[in-house]
């Protein structure tokens, strides 16, 4: 059985970097979306329902990106597809 410590360490480092970037960018996008929605509400308070509905749909889409990143990182950490290739 080959020494897999370097591969496991590299996978862990890549997973940590991936989750850091994959959570940072959606968080910035959410902040920008909320800021824009608050600006729109200040300009047109009568359009509150439409703005809030669109905001929540957009936030759900942005959040789904962060969840996809989490799923991929968990796959890399716990069920790495390359591990089977290296063990052969």
N, CA, C and O atoms as a MOPAC input file, in Angstrom:
PM7 MOZYME 1SCF
protein

 N      0.84800 1    -1.16500 1     0.00000 1
 C      0.00000 1     0.00000 1     0.00000 1
 C      0.90400 1     1.24200 1     0.00000 1
 O      1.80100 1     1.36100 1     0.83500 1
 N      0.66600 1     2.15100 1    -0.92900 1
 C      1.53200 1     3.33200 1    -1.02000 1
 C      1.28200 1     4.30200 1     0.12900 1
 O      0.23800 1     4.28300 1     0.78200 1
 N      2.27800 1     5.14600 1     0.34700 1
 C      2.15200 1     6.16800 1     1.39300 1
 C      1.24500 1     7.28400 1     0.88400 1
 O      1.59000 1     7.99100 1    -0.06200 1
 N      0.10100 1     7.43300 1     1.50800 1
 C     -0.90200 1     8.39000 1     1.04900 1
 C     -0.95000 1     9.65500 1     1.89900 1
 O     -1.87100 1    10.45800 1     1.74500 1
 N      0.02000 1     9.85100 1     2.79100 1
 C     -0.04700 1    11.00600 1     3.68800 1
 C      0.03700 1    12.32500 1     2.93100 1
 O     -0.64300 1    13.28400 1     3.29800 1
 N      0.84600 1    12.39400 1     1.89500 1
 C      0.95200 1    13.63100 1     1.10700 1
 C     -0.35400 1    13.90100 1     0.38300 1
 O     -0.81900 1    15.04000 1     0.32900 1
 N     -0.94700 1    12.85100 1    -0.17500 1
 C     -2.21400 1    13.01500 1    -0.89900 1
 C     -3.33200 1    13.44600 1     0.03900 1
 O     -4.12800 1    14.31900 1    -0.30800 1
 N     -3.39900 1    12.84800 1     1.21300 1
 C     -4.44100 1    13.19900 1     2.18100 1
 C     -4.23700 1    14.62900 1     2.68800 1
 O     -5.20400 1    15.37200 1     2.85300 1
 N     -2.99500 1    15.01200 1     2.93300 1
 C     -2.70500 1    16.38000 1     3.37600 1
 C     -3.07500 1    17.38800 1     2.28900 1
 O     -3.68400 1    18.41900 1     2.57500 1
 N     -2.70700 1    17.08900 1     1.04900 1
 C     -3.04200 1    17.99100 1    -0.05900 1
 C     -4.55400 1    18.08900 1    -0.24000 1
 O     -5.07800 1    19.17500 1    -0.48800 1
 N     -5.25600 1    16.97300 1    -0.11800 1
 C     -6.71700 1    16.99900 1    -0.22800 1
 C     -7.34500 1    17.85400 1     0.86500 1
 O     -8.30200 1    18.58700 1     0.61700 1
 N     -6.80800 1    17.76000 1     2.06100 1
 C     -7.32900 1    18.55200 1     3.17200 1
 C     -7.07800 1    20.03700 1     2.95100 1
 O     -7.96000 1    20.85900 1     3.19700 1
 N     -5.89100 1    20.38300 1     2.49500 1
 C     -5.57000 1    21.78700 1     2.24300 1
 C     -6.45100 1    22.34900 1     1.13500 1
 O     -6.95900 1    23.46400 1     1.25000 1
 N     -6.63400 1    21.58900 1     0.07300 1
 C     -7.48500 1    22.03500 1    -1.03600 1
 C     -8.93400 1    22.16500 1    -0.57300 1
 O     -9.63100 1    23.09300 1    -0.98300 1
 N     -9.38700 1    21.25800 1     0.26500 1
 C    -10.75500 1    21.34000 1     0.78200 1
 C    -10.94700 1    22.57700 1     1.65100 1
 O    -11.98300 1    23.23800 1     1.57000 1
 N     -9.96300 1    22.89200 1     2.47300 1
 C    -10.05100 1    24.08600 1     3.32100 1
 C    -10.05800 1    25.34600 1     2.46800 1
 O    -10.84900 1    26.25500 1     2.72000 1
 N     -9.20200 1    25.41500 1     1.47500 1
 C     -9.18900 1    26.57500 1     0.58400 1
 C    -10.48800 1    26.67000 1    -0.21000 1
 O    -11.02500 1    27.75800 1    -0.41300 1
 N    -10.98000 1    25.53100 1    -0.65100 1
 C    -12.22500 1    25.52100 1    -1.41400 1
 C    -13.40600 1    26.01000 1    -0.59900 1
 O    -14.22000 1    26.79000 1    -1.09400 1
 N    -13.51100 1    25.56500 1     0.63900 1
 C    -14.63900 1    26.00900 1     1.46000 1
 C    -14.46600 1    27.47300 1     1.84700 1
 O    -15.45700 1    28.19200 1     1.98200 1
 N    -13.22900 1    27.92900 1     2.02800 1
 C    -13.00800 1    29.33900 1     2.37000 1
 C    -13.44500 1    30.24900 1     1.22500 1
 O    -14.15800 1    31.22800 1     1.44300 1
 N    -13.02100 1    29.92800 1     0.02100 1
 C    -13.39900 1    30.73900 1    -1.13800 1
 C    -14.87000 1    30.53100 1    -1.46900 1
 O    -15.57100 1    31.47700 1    -1.82900 1
 N    -15.33500 1    29.29800 1    -1.34800 1
 C    -16.71200 1    28.98000 1    -1.69300 1
 C    -17.73900 1    29.56100 1    -0.74500 1
 O    -18.91700 1    29.63900 1    -1.09600 1
 N    -17.33700 1    29.96800 1     0.43200 1
 C    -18.25100 1    30.61200 1     1.37300 1
 C    -18.06300 1    32.12600 1     1.34400 1
 O    -19.02000 1    32.87300 1     1.54900 1
 N    -16.85700 1    32.57500 1     1.09400 1
 C    -16.57700 1    34.00400 1     1.08100 1
 C    -17.30900 1    34.71400 1    -0.05300 1
 O    -17.93700 1    35.74900 1     0.17200 1
 N    -17.23900 1    34.18300 1    -1.24000 1
 C    -17.84800 1    34.85100 1    -2.39000 1
 C    -19.37900 1    34.90300 1    -2.31200 1
 O    -19.94900 1    35.96000 1    -2.58100 1
 N    -20.06600 1    33.81900 1    -1.95900 1
 C    -21.51100 1    33.95300 1    -1.77200 1
 C    -21.88700 1    34.90100 1    -0.63100 1
 O    -22.91000 1    35.58100 1    -0.70500 1
 N    -21.07400 1    34.94900 1     0.41600 1
 C    -21.36000 1    35.88400 1     1.51200 1
 C    -21.26500 1    37.33000 1     1.02800 1
 O    -22.09600 1    38.16300 1     1.38900 1
 N    -20.26900 1    37.62200 1     0.22100 1
 C    -20.15000 1    38.96400 1    -0.34300 1
 C    -21.32000 1    39.26700 1    -1.27900 1
 O    -21.84300 1    40.38100 1    -1.28400 1
 N    -21.72500 1    38.28200 1    -2.06500 1
 C    -22.86200 1    38.47600 1    -2.96500 1
 C    -24.15100 1    38.70000 1    -2.18600 1
 O    -24.97700 1    39.52500 1    -2.57700 1
 N    -24.32600 1    37.97700 1    -1.09500 1
 C    -25.51700 1    38.18100 1    -0.25800 1
 C    -25.53100 1    39.57600 1     0.35500 1
 O    -26.57400 1    40.22900 1     0.39400 1
 N    -24.39300 1    40.02700 1     0.82500 1
 C    -24.31100 1    41.36400 1     1.38800 1
 C    -24.64000 1    42.43000 1     0.35700 1
 O    -25.33600 1    43.40300 1     0.64600 1
 N    -24.13200 1    42.23300 1    -0.84100 1
 C    -24.43000 1    43.19400 1    -1.90600 1
 C    -25.90300 1    43.16300 1    -2.29000 1
 O    -26.50000 1    44.21000 1    -2.54100 1
 N    -26.49500 1    41.97100 1    -2.33900 1
 C    -27.91600 1    41.86000 1    -2.68200 1
 C    -28.79300 1    42.51800 1    -1.62400 1
 O    -29.75000 1    43.21700 1    -1.95700 1
 N    -28.47200 1    42.30000 1    -0.36300 1
 C    -29.25300 1    42.91200 1     0.71500 1
 C    -29.09700 1    44.42400 1     0.69900 1
 O    -30.06600 1    45.15700 1     0.89800 1
 N    -27.88400 1    44.88800 1     0.46200 1
 C    -27.65300 1    46.32100 1     0.38000 1
 C    -28.45400 1    46.95300 1    -0.75400 1
 O    -29.05100 1    48.01600 1    -0.58600 1
 N    -28.46100 1    46.29800 1    -1.89900 1
 C    -29.23000 1    46.81300 1    -3.03900 1
 C    -30.72800 1    46.78900 1    -2.75600 1
 O    -31.45200 1    47.70200 1    -3.15300 1
 N    -31.18900 1    45.75400 1    -2.07400 1
 C    -32.61200 1    45.67100 1    -1.73700 1
 C    -33.00000 1    46.77800 1    -0.75700 1
 O    -34.06600 1    47.37800 1    -0.89400 1
 N    -32.15900 1    47.04700 1     0.21300 1
 C    -32.45500 1    48.12100 1     1.15200 1
 C    -32.47000 1    49.47700 1     0.44400 1
 O    -33.29300 1    50.33800 1     0.75700 1
 N    -31.56900 1    49.65700 1    -0.49700 1
 C    -31.55600 1    50.88600 1    -1.28400 1
 C    -32.83200 1    51.00900 1    -2.12000 1
 O    -33.41800 1    52.08700 1    -2.21500 1
 N    -33.24800 1    49.91400 1    -2.71400 1
 C    -34.47900 1    49.93100 1    -3.51500 1
 C    -35.70200 1    50.18300 1    -2.63400 1
 O    -36.62200 1    50.89300 1    -3.03800 1
 N    -35.71300 1    49.61100 1    -1.44500 1
 C    -36.83300 1    49.86600 1    -0.52500 1
 C    -36.87900 1    51.32000 1    -0.06700 1
 O    -37.95800 1    51.87900 1     0.13200 1
 N    -35.71600 1    51.92600 1     0.09800 1
 C    -35.68800 1    53.33100 1     0.49400 1
 C    -36.20900 1    54.23100 1    -0.62700 1
 O    -36.82300 1    55.26600 1    -0.37300 1
 N    -35.95600 1    53.82200 1    -1.86200 1
 C    -36.40300 1    54.63000 1    -2.99700 1
 C    -37.87200 1    54.40600 1    -3.33000 1
 O    -38.58200 1    55.34800 1    -3.68100 1
 N    -38.32600 1    53.16600 1    -3.22300 1
 C    -39.71100 1    52.83100 1    -3.57800 1
 C    -40.32700 1    51.94200 1    -2.50700 1
 O    -40.38000 1    50.72500 1    -2.68400 1
 N    -40.78800 1    52.50800 1    -1.41500 1
 C    -41.36500 1    51.68000 1    -0.34200 1
 C    -42.64200 1    50.96200 1    -0.76100 1
 O    -42.98800 1    49.93500 1    -0.17800 1
 N    -43.34000 1    51.48000 1    -1.75200 1
 C    -44.58500 1    50.83100 1    -2.18100 1
 C    -44.32900 1    49.52200 1    -2.92900 1
 O    -45.25000 1    48.72200 1    -3.09600 1
 N    -43.11500 1    49.29400 1    -3.37500 1
 C    -42.77000 1    48.05600 1    -4.08900 1
 C    -42.13800 1    47.03200 1    -3.15200 1
 O    -41.36700 1    46.17900 1    -3.59100 1
 N    -42.45700 1    47.11400 1    -1.87400 1
 C    -41.81500 1    46.25100 1    -0.88000 1
 C    -42.02700 1    44.76300 1    -1.16100 1
 O    -41.08100 1    43.98000 1    -1.08200 1
 N    -43.25600 1    44.36900 1    -1.48800 1
 C    -43.53500 1    42.94400 1    -1.70600 1
 C    -42.72100 1    42.37100 1    -2.85600 1
 O    -42.13900 1    41.29300 1    -2.73400 1
 N    -42.67900 1    43.08200 1    -3.95900 1
 C    -41.93300 1    42.59700 1    -5.13100 1
 C    -40.43700 1    42.55500 1    -4.85000 1
 O    -39.75000 1    41.61300 1    -5.24600 1
 N    -39.93600 1    43.57800 1    -4.16700 1
 C    -38.50400 1    43.62600 1    -3.86500 1
 C    -38.12700 1    42.49900 1    -2.91300 1
 O    -37.13000 1    41.80800 1    -3.12500 1
 N    -38.91700 1    42.31500 1    -1.87400 1
 C    -38.59600 1    41.27300 1    -0.89400 1
 C    -38.70200 1    39.87800 1    -1.49500 1
 O    -37.87400 1    39.01400 1    -1.20700 1
 N    -39.71000 1    39.65300 1    -2.32600 1
 C    -39.85100 1    38.34100 1    -2.97300 1
 C    -38.63700 1    38.04800 1    -3.85500 1
 O    -38.06800 1    36.95700 1    -3.81100 1
 N    -38.25600 1    39.04100 1    -4.65300 1
 C    -37.09400 1    38.85900 1    -5.52100 1
 C    -35.82200 1    38.68800 1    -4.70100 1
 O    -34.95400 1    37.89400 1    -5.06100 1
 N    -35.70700 1    39.42700 1    -3.60200 1
 C    -34.53400 1    39.30500 1    -2.73200 1
 C    -34.42000 1    37.90500 1    -2.15700 1
 O    -33.34100 1    37.31300 1    -2.17600 1
 N    -35.52200 1    37.36700 1    -1.64600 1
 C    -35.45300 1    36.03500 1    -1.03600 1
 C    -35.16100 1    34.94400 1    -2.05100 1
 O    -34.45300 1    33.98500 1    -1.74100 1
 N    -35.68700 1    35.07200 1    -3.24400 1
 C    -35.36900 1    34.09900 1    -4.29400 1
 C    -33.88900 1    34.18300 1    -4.65700 1
 O    -33.22000 1    33.16200 1    -4.81900 1
 N    -33.38800 1    35.40700 1    -4.78400 1
 C    -31.96800 1    35.58600 1    -5.09100 1
 C    -31.06500 1    35.07000 1    -3.99200 1
 O    -30.04400 1    34.43900 1    -4.26600 1
 N    -31.43700 1    35.33700 1    -2.74200 1
 C    -30.63600 1    34.83400 1    -1.62400 1
 C    -30.63100 1    33.31300 1    -1.57300 1
 O    -29.61400 1    32.70700 1    -1.23500 1
 N    -31.74500 1    32.69900 1    -1.90100 1
 C    -31.79800 1    31.23200 1    -1.92400 1
 C    -30.87900 1    30.67900 1    -3.01300 1
 O    -30.19800 1    29.67400 1    -2.80600 1
 N    -30.86300 1    31.33500 1    -4.16400 1
 C    -29.96700 1    30.89200 1    -5.23200 1
 C    -28.49900 1    31.05200 1    -4.84400 1
 O    -27.68000 1    30.17500 1    -5.11800 1
 N    -28.17500 1    32.16700 1    -4.21100 1
 C    -26.79700 1    32.39300 1    -3.77400 1
 C    -26.40500 1    31.37900 1    -2.70500 1
 O    -25.29500 1    30.84600 1    -2.72800 1
 N    -27.30500 1    31.11500 1    -1.77800 1
 C    -27.02200 1    30.15200 1    -0.70500 1
 C    -26.83100 1    28.74700 1    -1.25500 1
 O    -26.03900 1    27.97000 1    -0.72200 1
 N    -27.55100 1    28.42000 1    -2.31800 1
 C    -27.39300 1    27.08800 1    -2.90800 1
 C    -25.98000 1    26.89500 1    -3.45000 1
 O    -25.46800 1    25.77500 1    -3.43500 1
 N    -25.34400 1    27.95000 1    -3.92300 1
 C    -23.95100 1    27.83600 1    -4.37600 1
 C    -23.03400 1    27.44800 1    -3.22700 1
 O    -22.15500 1    26.60000 1    -3.38800 1
 N    -23.23400 1    28.06100 1    -2.07400 1
 C    -22.41500 1    27.72300 1    -0.90600 1
 C    -22.66400 1    26.28400 1    -0.46100 1
 O    -21.74000 1    25.59600 1    -0.02700 1
 N    -23.90700 1    25.83200 1    -0.56900 1
 C    -24.21800 1    24.44800 1    -0.19200 1
 C    -23.57600 1    23.46900 1    -1.16500 1
 O    -23.08500 1    22.42000 1    -0.74900 1
 N    -23.57100 1    23.79600 1    -2.45600 1
 C    -22.89800 1    22.93500 1    -3.43500 1
 C    -21.40600 1    22.83600 1    -3.14400 1
 O    -20.82200 1    21.75900 1    -3.25500 1
 N    -20.79200 1    23.94700 1    -2.77500 1
 C    -19.37200 1    23.92300 1    -2.41400 1
 C    -19.15000 1    23.02600 1    -1.20400 1
 O    -18.19800 1    22.24600 1    -1.17100 1
 N    -20.01700 1    23.13400 1    -0.22100 1
 C    -19.89800 1    22.28900 1     0.96700 1
 C    -20.00000 1    20.81600 1     0.61100 1
 O    -19.23500 1    20.00000 1     1.12600 1
 N    -20.92500 1    20.46700 1    -0.25600 1
 C    -21.09400 1    19.06400 1    -0.66000 1
 C    -19.84200 1    18.55300 1    -1.37400 1
 O    -19.37400 1    17.44900 1    -1.09500 1
 N    -19.30700 1    19.34300 1    -2.28200 1
 C    -18.10400 1    18.92000 1    -3.01600 1
 C    -16.92100 1    18.77300 1    -2.06300 1
 O    -16.14700 1    17.82300 1    -2.18100 1
 N    -16.77600 1    19.69000 1    -1.13200 1
 C    -15.67400 1    19.60900 1    -0.16900 1
 C    -15.81700 1    18.37600 1     0.71600 1
 O    -14.82800 1    17.69900 1     0.99800 1
 N    -17.02200 1    18.08100 1     1.15000 1
 C    -17.22400 1    16.87300 1     1.95500 1
 C    -16.92800 1    15.60600 1     1.16800 1
 O    -16.40700 1    14.63900 1     1.72300 1
 N    -17.25400 1    15.60300 1    -0.11700 1
 C    -16.91800 1    14.45300 1    -0.96000 1
 C    -15.41000 1    14.30500 1    -1.06400 1
 O    -14.88800 1    13.19400 1    -0.96900 1
 N    -14.70200 1    15.41600 1    -1.25800 1
 C    -13.24200 1    15.35900 1    -1.36200 1
 C    -12.63200 1    14.88600 1    -0.05500 1
 O    -11.66300 1    14.12700 1    -0.06700 1
 N    -13.18100 1    15.31900 1     1.07000 1
 C    -12.59800 1    14.93500 1     2.35700 1
 C    -12.88200 1    13.49300 1     2.74400 1
 O    -11.99100 1    12.78800 1     3.21700 1
 N    -14.12400 1    13.05000 1     2.54600 1
 C    -14.50500 1    11.75800 1     3.10600 1
 C    -14.64800 1    10.63100 1     2.07700 1
 O    -14.57900 1     9.45700 1     2.44000 1
 N    -14.84100 1    10.96500 1     0.83000 1
 C    -15.00000 1     9.91400 1    -0.18400 1
 C    -14.30500 1    10.36900 1    -1.45800 1
 O    -14.92900 1    10.56200 1    -2.50200 1
 N    -13.01100 1    10.53000 1    -1.33900 1
 C    -12.23300 1    11.05000 1    -2.45500 1
 C    -12.19200 1    10.04300 1    -3.60300 1
 O    -11.72900 1     8.91800 1    -3.41300 1
 N    -12.66400 1    10.42400 1    -4.78000 1
 C    -12.67200 1     9.48800 1    -5.90600 1
 C    -11.27600 1     9.11700 1    -6.38200 1
 O    -11.09300 1     8.05000 1    -6.96900 1
 N    -10.29500 1     9.96800 1    -6.14500 1
 C     -8.93500 1     9.66000 1    -6.58400 1
 C     -8.24800 1     8.65300 1    -5.67700 1
 O     -7.25100 1     8.04600 1    -6.06900 1
 N     -8.76800 1     8.46900 1    -4.47300 1
 C     -8.14400 1     7.54000 1    -3.53100 1
 C     -8.15700 1     6.10900 1    -4.07400 1
 O     -7.16700 1     5.38800 1    -3.94600 1
 N     -9.26800 1     5.70000 1    -4.67500 1
 C     -9.34900 1     4.35200 1    -5.24700 1
 C     -8.35200 1     4.17700 1    -6.39000 1
 O     -7.78000 1     3.10200 1    -6.57100 1
 N     -8.15400 1     5.24100 1    -7.15100 1
 C     -7.19300 1     5.18900 1    -8.26800 1
 C     -5.78300 1     5.02700 1    -7.74000 1
 O     -4.99300 1     4.27900 1    -8.31600 1
 N     -5.44900 1     5.70800 1    -6.66000 1
 C     -4.10700 1     5.63900 1    -6.10800 1
 C     -3.83500 1     4.32100 1    -5.39300 1
 O     -2.68700 1     3.88400 1    -5.30800 1
 N     -4.87700 1     3.69200 1    -4.88300 1
 C     -4.67300 1     2.42100 1    -4.16600 1
 C     -4.42800 1     1.23600 1    -5.08300 1
 O     -3.95400 1     0.19400 1    -4.63100 1
 N     -4.74400 1     1.37900 1    -6.36600 1
 C     -4.52700 1     0.26600 1    -7.30600 1
 C     -3.09700 1     0.11700 1    -7.69900 1
 O     -2.76100 1    -0.77200 1    -8.48100 1

